């Protein structure tokens, strides 16, 4: 789970980049936030924040931009659904092992 402090640092770094009219990239966010690029890529919450700010920094919506955004959102929803399924399975196993219904 992402800590509130880490999430706030990433949000602030992204907002600062947009304010300064600089591109929101993973290396730029890593440099401004002091959080490694690896962590930004691997943590789903942080990656989503960076991707959302990247979308804000792009030129006005085009059809290809909307398609890319939909693709990104679909991937994010699928990742969330997979995580929920894993958690549900873990709960089922725990309930079986403890006898809780």
C-alpha positions in Angstrom: 0.0 0.0 0.0 1.3 3.4 -0.9 1.9 5.8 2.0 0.1 9.1 2.0 3.4 10.9 2.2 4.8 9.1 -0.9 1.7 9.8 -2.8 1.7 13.4 -1.8 5.4 13.8 -3.0 4.5 12.3 -6.4 1.4 14.5 -6.7 3.4 17.6 -5.8 6.2 16.7 -8.3 3.7 16.2 -11.1 1.9 19.4 -10.3 5.2 21.4 -10.2 6.2 20.0 -13.6 2.9 21.0 -15.1 3.1 24.4 -13.5 6.6 24.9 -15.0 5.3 23.7 -18.4 7.8 20.8 -18.3 6.8 17.3 -19.6 5.7 14.9 -16.9 8.0 11.9 -17.3 8.9 9.2 -14.9 12.6 10.4 -14.7 11.4 14.0 -14.1 9.0 12.9 -11.4 11.6 10.7 -9.8 14.1 13.6 -9.7 11.6 16.1 -8.2 10.1 13.7 -5.7 13.2 11.9 -4.6 11.4 8.6 -5.3 13.1 6.1 -7.6 11.9 5.5 -11.1 11.6 1.8 -10.2 9.2 2.5 -7.4 7.2 4.9 -9.6 6.9 2.2 -12.3 6.2 -0.8 -9.9 3.7 0.8 -7.5 0.4 0.8 -9.3 -1.0 3.8 -7.4 2.1 6.0 -8.2 2.3 4.9 -11.8 -1.4 5.8 -12.2 -0.8 9.3 -10.7 2.1 9.9 -13.1 0.2 8.7 -16.1 -2.8 10.8 -15.2 -0.6 13.9 -15.0 1.1 13.0 -18.2 -2.3 13.1 -19.9 -3.1 16.5 -18.5 0.2 17.9 -19.9 -0.5 16.7 -23.4 -2.0 18.8 -26.2 -5.8 19.1 -26.6 -7.5 15.8 -27.1 -7.2 14.0 -30.4 -8.8 10.7 -31.4 -5.5 8.9 -31.0 -5.0 10.5 -27.5 -8.5 9.4 -26.5 -7.8 5.9 -27.7 -4.5 5.8 -25.7 -6.3 7.1 -22.6 -9.0 4.4 -23.0 -6.4 1.8 -23.4 -4.6 3.0 -20.3 -7.8 3.1 -18.3 -8.7 -0.4 -19.5 -5.3 -1.7 -18.4 -5.8 0.0 -15.0 -9.2 -1.6 -14.5 -7.9 -5.0 -15.5 -5.1 -4.7 -13.0 -7.5 -3.7 -10.3 -9.9 -6.6 -11.1 -7.0 -9.0 -11.0 -5.9 -7.7 -7.6 -9.5 -7.9 -6.2 -9.7 -11.5 -7.4 -6.4 -12.4 -5.7 -7.7 -10.7 -2.5 -11.0 -12.5 -2.7 -9.2 -15.9 -3.1 -7.0 -15.1 -0.1 -10.1 -14.3 2.0 -11.7 -17.6 0.9 -8.6 -19.5 2.0 -8.4 -17.7 5.3 -12.1 -18.3 6.0 -11.7 -22.0 5.2 -8.7 -22.4 7.4 -10.3 -20.6 10.3 -13.8 -21.9 9.9 -15.3 -18.5 9.5 -18.1 -18.2 7.0 
